[in-house]
C-alpha cells in the first residue's frame, strides 16, 4: 500500500510539473506567434494583401495553422475576415467578438488576452488600423490543437500510471508474500515455543537471513527445552531433599510426643536434621540468586591468597577434628585479581568442605600465577572420585559417594563462571583429587 501511495505521489508530481511546463510553453509559443502575426499582417495590411488566397497560404506556412486575423470596429462588430480560412467559421468569430465586448477588452492595444468561448479557447492581440481609424486588427490564435495534444498526453500518462500501479501492485504482493511467508512460519514456531513445545523444526527458506534466524530459534528452543528439563529436575530434587529431613524431624517429634523415644536423643537428631535443612535451604537460595543474577556484580581487586587462607582458617577447627593437615603452597608475591569477595569466599568454602569430607591426611592449597593465568588448586589425598561420577560432579543435585545435597560443587562452578574462569577436576593415585580453577589475568580478559 505504501508503495502504491509513493507511486501515486511521484506520478502526480510529474503530471502537475508537466502540465505547468506545457502551459508555460504553450503561452510563450502563442505569444511569439501572435507577435509574428501582428508583424506580418501589419505589413500586409498596408498593401491590402492579407485577404488574398496566395498571401493566406504563405501565412499558414509561416505561422501556425490556427493563427488568423479579423477586423472589428469600435463596437466590436466584424467588419472583415478571411472567408477562405478553413480554421474558423463565422460563428466562432462572432463568439470571439462578443467575448471581447462583454469583457470590455480595449482593442486599441490588447496583448495576449485569453478568450474563452463555447467553441474553444483563444489568445488574442489587437492593434488599431491606422488607415481606417475606428477599426482594429484582432489577431487570434486557437488553443484547440495544443489542448488536444495536452489531453492526449495526460490520458496516455494516466493509462501508463494505471498500468504501472497494477504491475507494481502485483509485484509488491508477490514480494510481500515471499517475505511474509517465512515470517508467518517463524511466528507460528515462536507460538509453539511459547506453549512449551520445544521440538526442533526444519525450515527451507530461499534467503540465508531467514535460514539463520530459523536456526537461531531452533537453538533457542533446544536451550529452553534443556532449561525446562533442568528446572523440572531441580524442583523434583528439591522436593526430595526437603522431604527427607522434614520426615525425620516429624518422626522423632512424634516419637517424643507419644513417649516412644528418648527426648534427649530425639532432640539431638531433630537439631541435626534442622541444621541440615537450613544448610540445604541456604544453598538453594544462594544458587537461585546466582541464576537470577543479571545486574552488574561489584568486584574489587584483592589478593586471592588472602581470601583462600581466610576461608581455610575458618574451617581449620573442622579439619583438626578430622585429624587433617592443611598445607599452603602460595606464591610469595600477591596474586591480585578483580573479584567479588563474598562469592569467591563461598566457592572456596565449598571446595574445602568437600576436601575435608574425603581427605585422609592432608589438604593442599595452591595459589599462583603461571603462563599469564591465575591457578588455584584444592587437593585432597582421599580415595578420589569414581570414573562413573567424575563427568557429573558439577551437576545440580548429583550426589556421588558420601555426598550431601549435590549443590555445593554446582555453586562453585557458577561462581567461577561468573568471574570468567573455568574449573576442572582430576584424580590420580599419587596425588588424590585435584580441583583446579583458572582465571585469566585482567589485562588478558579485557583485551
Secondary structure, DSSP 8 states (H G I E B T S, - for coil): -HHHHHHHHHHHHHHHHHHHHHHHHHHHHHHHHHHHHHHHHHHHHHHT-TTSHHHHHHHHHHS-TTEEEEEEETT--EEEE-TT-SS--HHHHHHHHHHHHHTT--SSS--SEEEE-SS-EEEEEEEE-TTSTTEEEEEEEE-HHHHHHHHHHHHHHHHHHHHHHHHHHHHHHHHHHHHHHHHHHHHHHHHHHHTT---------SSHHHHHHHHHHHHHHHHHHHHHHHHHHHHHHHHHHHHHHHHHHHHHHHHHHTT-S-HHHHHHHHHHHHHHHHHHHHHHHHHHHHHT--S----EEEEHHHHHHHHHHHTHHHHHHTT-EEEEEE-SS--EEEE-HHHHHHHHHHHHHHHHHH-SSEEEEEEEEETTEEEEEEEE-SS---HHHHTTTTSTT---TT-SSS-HHHHHHHHHHHTT-EEEEEEETTTEEEEEEEEE-HHHHT-
